[in-house]
Amino acid sequence: MTKTQDARSALSGKAALVGIGETEYVRGTDQSVLQMVLAASMAAITDAGLKPSDVDGIIPPPGFVAWDEIAAHLGIPDVRFTATPQMGGASPTAALQTALLAVASGTAEVVLIPIGWNGYSALRPRPDARPNRRRFSAAFFDTVRDYYAPYGLRSASFWYSLYLQRYVSLYDVPPEAAGAVALACRAHAQLNDTALMRGRPLSMEEYLASPYISEPLRKFDCCVETDCAAAVVVTTPERAADLPHTPVLVLGAAEGHPDRPDELTNRPDVLSLGLERAAPRAFSMAGVTPGDMDFLQLYDCFTHVVLLELEALGYAEPGGAADFVKDGNIQLGGRLPLNTSGGMMSQGHCWGMNHVVEAVRQLRHDGGAAQVQGCELGLVTGYGDLGDGSIAILARGDR
Amino acid sequence: MTAPAERKPPRPDELAQEFYRAALAAGGLCVQTCSSCGQTSHPPRMYCPRCSSGEWSFQPASGRGTVYSFTVSHYSVEPYWKERLPYTTIVVELEEGPRVVAAGQGWDEGVQLGAAVDVSVEALSEDFAFLWATPAGSADDE
């Protein structure tokens, strides 16, 4: 074992998720992003049995709201630590690594990680629509402007199709494989009162009949634009011992990025996600293997990305995820349940923070109808900004 | 009748602007080439990814390549592309190494990975050249 691995293994379990909070997942809201982020933050702090004045670290999202307004509006008087992973949808899970480093080093003791947006309302031409005031700061937006958008590729489904079609063509990935991901998420949403797609079950026939947006992505391969916010609170295991909920420990956490993170098409292998680099680092740190997981909460902006993530995590060989997701394997009751809240496909798009919240709920054994019975270990991933990856391996702590 | 929708060229800056201006000046695709080791890069980079040299020039490319990936889009909110649904976009791996994104034209028979492609440029502004990807040897290239 290298010195780096030793140092990271020593950090395993040195942070605990102790508070979770969410707003409603809706399409259409009168709330501003700031209002929703503050509401989710206050809910997470309260859930942790803490007060805003206990918070001393803030990891704000890579856009939409800023740490200083969060501190000022919530009444956090003494902020000792701020940082933001600039990774789009990979940021919330990457923030668990950042928070771990902060609390394990004593730099901060109680770290708040919120995110939220008007993913539906800001894009709709309503006179009263409240925009997302602060955009993300990533160079890939310039790449898109100068090299992709001129060809009619203006949003994420189009950019990602540029490499997902290669995946499908190279390995003859059948549409039913992506459909299995969509159906698992939709089935799990039927068990979740907060899910946007509750009451709207989906069959494989309906999936296959849904129109293409940009091949290979059909409408039902795409997650749902949502107005929402979610937040978590992270502290030390020592502090967690005095708080109300069974703590959820961060056993392993890592981020990883493709070579040439600001552009998609010129990577040595366009099918190699940042997660492929992050996953071994996280498993090594945690001292566990993919086979030890009781559930997966995988970032599901698009179903084919989930298939590639399964391969990056080691659950299948390149091109082999289609076999892994067959036969109800990723549904509750199957071999390895995936996205038990309904995920971004069917609960709502909260930049993957809803996956972190769901993982905590599962490991508290507070998962309701979607509970994975007796679960002790699970993982969450993030994916964003043309392939950045993040992963956190979480465990039910002692009480 | 309304006028046909037009393409709106971006206003690139820094190295992207230099990339397009080089193509417009040469009347064909150019790729950034390291003056020290000859490595080609796209999009252009401030330092060579192989030898870290900061010296480079844009050299004319053959325009020949193969299909590395592609997508066929069936939805758009942009008038120009709405009139052309479904439209094909191709990632071309150039003979010189780099890959470029280009609009497909003449692919009525469908697109396959590895198919031979010719890339040509069309001036849309002083700072932007639109790239077309046609099947190699097709009439558009004559």
Interface residues (C-beta under 8 A of the other chain):
Chain A: D142 T143 R145 D146 Y147 Y148 A149 P150 Y151 G152 L153 R154 F158 S161 L162 Y163 L164 Q165 R166 S169 L170 P211 Y212 I213 S214 E215 P216 E263 T265 N266 V270
Chain B: R7 P9 P10 P12 D13 A16 S41 H42 P43 Y68 S69 F70 T71 V72 S73 H74 Y75 S76 V77 E78 Y80 W81 R84 P86 Y87 T89 V91 P98 R99 V100 V101 A102 A103 Q112 L113 F128 F130 L131
